[in-house]
Every structure is written in structure tokens, then in C-alpha cells.
Amino acid sequence: MNELINEDLPVTFEFVTRDNIPDGISLDKLPEDASETLRLVHIGDYDVCPCIGKHVRSTSQIGRFEMLGTNWDEEKRSFRIRYKVVQ
């Protein structure tokens, strides 16, 4: 993770309509009342996802990533990652 942060990848965005979502982009985590026009956030050529939050201009602005731990909840069938970002 810290290697990607240090690459200083540009973080850019584009607006698309729901009819023009590129293949492979999941809308599962967006709220149901999200608008017809969506913002896709690109992290260099590494990742792209729909998002309504605030973002840095490049990955070097993030800080250092520290993994605190993980756990698997068998009952809920969910994997949780605990981390922090420090400046």
C-alpha cells in the first residue's frame, strides 16, 4: 500500500450517467438515492470507482498506511480490515 502511495499517482474524476458506466464498475456501495449522473474517481491507472466523498489530488498526499489487523466473521461472512493513515 505504501509503495502505491509513494508513486504519487494522480487522483482524477469524471462524470458519467448510469447508462454509461464502464464495464467492471460496481454500483453496489452507492446509496440507492444517488443521482443519475455519477462521479468516477480514478487513481492513476490502478483503480476506478464511483464515489461521492472528498479526495486528494495525488496519492502522495495520503500519508503512511499502517495495517492494524484483520478478522473474518464467519456468521456474517465478512472480512474486516483495520488500518490507520498517519502523516
One Martini backbone bead per residue (centre of mass of N, CA, C, O) as a GRO file, in nm:
protein
   87
    1MET     BB    1   0.060   0.062  -0.023
    2ASN     BB    2   0.303   0.260   0.013
    3GLU     BB    3   0.403   0.236  -0.277
    4LEU     BB    4   0.153   0.367  -0.408
    5ILE     BB    5   0.162   0.631  -0.258
    6ASN     BB    6   0.465   0.705  -0.354
    7GLU     BB    7   0.389   0.730  -0.670
    8ASP     BB    8   0.202   0.977  -0.717
    9LEU     BB    9  -0.086   0.941  -0.804
   10PRO     BB   10  -0.336   1.046  -0.977
   11VAL     BB   11  -0.648   1.216  -0.889
   12THR     BB   12  -0.939   1.165  -1.072
   13PHE     BB   13  -1.236   1.277  -1.260
   14GLU     BB   14  -1.569   1.170  -1.372
   15PHE     BB   15  -1.868   1.205  -1.556
   16VAL     BB   16  -2.155   0.983  -1.548
   17THR     BB   17  -2.393   0.785  -1.651
   18ARG     BB   18  -2.561   0.499  -1.585
   19ASP     BB   19  -2.549   0.419  -1.903
   20ASN     BB   20  -2.200   0.477  -1.887
   21ILE     BB   21  -2.079   0.243  -1.739
   22PRO     BB   22  -1.816   0.079  -1.704
   23ASP     BB   23  -1.681  -0.203  -1.706
   24GLY     BB   24  -1.645  -0.323  -1.366
   25ILE     BB   25  -1.844  -0.125  -1.230
   26SER     BB   26  -1.964  -0.084  -0.908
   27LEU     BB   27  -2.286   0.013  -0.734
   28ASP     BB   28  -2.335  -0.126  -0.448
   29LYS     BB   29  -2.225   0.127  -0.244
   30LEU     BB   30  -2.439   0.303  -0.327
   31PRO     BB   31  -2.686   0.488  -0.283
   32GLU     BB   32  -3.010   0.473  -0.391
   33ASP     BB   33  -3.017   0.813  -0.420
   34ALA     BB   34  -2.840   0.839  -0.640
   35SER     BB   35  -2.771   0.983  -0.910
   36GLU     BB   36  -2.756   0.967  -1.254
   37THR     BB   37  -2.500   1.118  -1.198
   38LEU     BB   38  -2.159   1.014  -1.185
   39ARG     BB   39  -1.859   0.971  -0.999
   40LEU     BB   40  -1.537   0.895  -1.115
   41VAL     BB   41  -1.252   0.762  -0.957
   42HIS     BB   42  -0.907   0.802  -1.032
   43ILE     BB   43  -0.608   0.596  -0.973
   44GLY     BB   44  -0.473   0.629  -1.207
   45ASP     BB   45  -0.438   0.290  -1.339
   46TYR     BB   46  -0.539   0.122  -1.078
   47ASP     BB   47  -0.827   0.280  -1.019
   48VAL     BB   48  -1.199   0.263  -1.019
   49CYS     BB   49  -1.474   0.461  -0.869
   50PRO     BB   50  -1.752   0.531  -0.718
   51CYS     BB   51  -1.800   0.868  -0.568
   52ILE     BB   52  -1.895   1.123  -0.296
   53GLY     BB   53  -1.630   1.209  -0.188
   54LYS     BB   54  -1.332   1.304  -0.083
   55HIS     BB   55  -1.011   1.406  -0.242
   56VAL     BB   56  -0.715   1.381  -0.350
   57ARG     BB   57  -0.473   1.464  -0.603
   58SER     BB   58  -0.268   1.256  -0.464
   59THR     BB   59  -0.114   0.994  -0.304
   60SER     BB   60   0.105   1.169  -0.143
   61GLN     BB   61  -0.130   1.298   0.055
   62ILE     BB   62  -0.202   1.062   0.257
   63GLY     BB   63   0.033   0.893   0.376
   64ARG     BB   64   0.074   0.645   0.611
   65PHE     BB   65   0.022   0.303   0.611
   66GLU     BB   66  -0.145   0.107   0.877
   67MET     BB   67  -0.173  -0.210   0.985
   68LEU     BB   68  -0.375  -0.353   1.250
   69GLY     BB   69  -0.590  -0.564   1.115
   70THR     BB   70  -0.784  -0.874   1.103
   71ASN     BB   71  -1.119  -1.022   1.024
   72TRP     BB   72  -1.341  -1.305   1.047
   73ASP     BB   73  -1.697  -1.341   0.996
   74GLU     BB   74  -1.877  -1.617   0.971
   75GLU     BB   75  -2.171  -1.531   1.018
   76LYS     BB   76  -2.145  -1.268   0.811
   77ARG     BB   77  -1.933  -1.303   0.592
   78SER     BB   78  -1.680  -1.105   0.690
   79PHE     BB   79  -1.416  -0.876   0.606
   80ARG     BB   80  -1.186  -0.703   0.818
   81ILE     BB   81  -1.011  -0.388   0.809
   82ARG     BB   82  -0.750  -0.243   1.003
   83TYR     BB   83  -0.659   0.110   0.994
   84LYS     BB   84  -0.409   0.371   0.936
   85VAL     BB   85  -0.333   0.721   0.883
   86VAL     BB   86  -0.020   0.890   0.868
   87GLN     BB   87   0.185   1.193   0.860
   0.00000   0.00000   0.00000
